Amino acid sequence: MTEHLTPCPSHLVPVITSTATFNAAYSAAKHANAVFVAVERAGRSWTVRADTLTALGHQVDDEVQTALTEAATRLVVSGELASGASPGPVHITLRGVADEERARELAAAVHAALHGDLLPLHQAVPAVGR
């Protein structure tokens, strides 16, 4: 997360490949007072991670939390995510994403939602019937 854009575009979401790269990305977000977001390969699937503790005073309102929880639930029910998704509000972990491109898309959508822009999340994870 070198530039700390808000929200972070999918192509700039950092890929965590080791403890060192995680620590570097997390420290950089903390130093920039930015919400942390990253993706990491976990075996054959990908994991989306976000954390608001790196942004001092960052608050997640009820509408955003509800949208994140509902999106995670839809992804688990559809089989796109592994069960046990943790949609926040402080730590967000979405496991079992099929590929890096989709993981980056979801990470960018989560990051945008955490900054109050729910449109990318609604586009990435449309509600049933949309």
Phi, psi and omega in degrees: 000065187291315185269342179055046177287148180238115351284162181284122177293152187303323183288347178258359178294124182291148175259124179271122181244350182196173175299322180296317181289326175297310181300320180295314181293318180294317178296320179296318178296317180297316179298325180272001183055044183244152174293129180284137173214142179196167172234153177216146176281133179229089185070238180267357182236182182237155178236136174262133177232138173216153183208127181269352180295340180284346180249097184308125177081001181293131180242143175252117183280169185299321181297317179294314180299318178298316180297318178295316180296315180294320178296315179298319179298314179299320180292323178290313181299322180284350181088003180285332177243153172288151177296158181092016176301141179243100185271024172105197015274341184269307179251131179239127178223122178239109185258154172089016179290138189295320185212168184298319182300314179293321178298317178296319178299313179294320179298315179296321179293319177297316181298316178299316180300319179295345175254016173091000179258101184274348184302311179300326178292316179295327178286321182285329182224077183295148177292153179301133179092358179271000000 
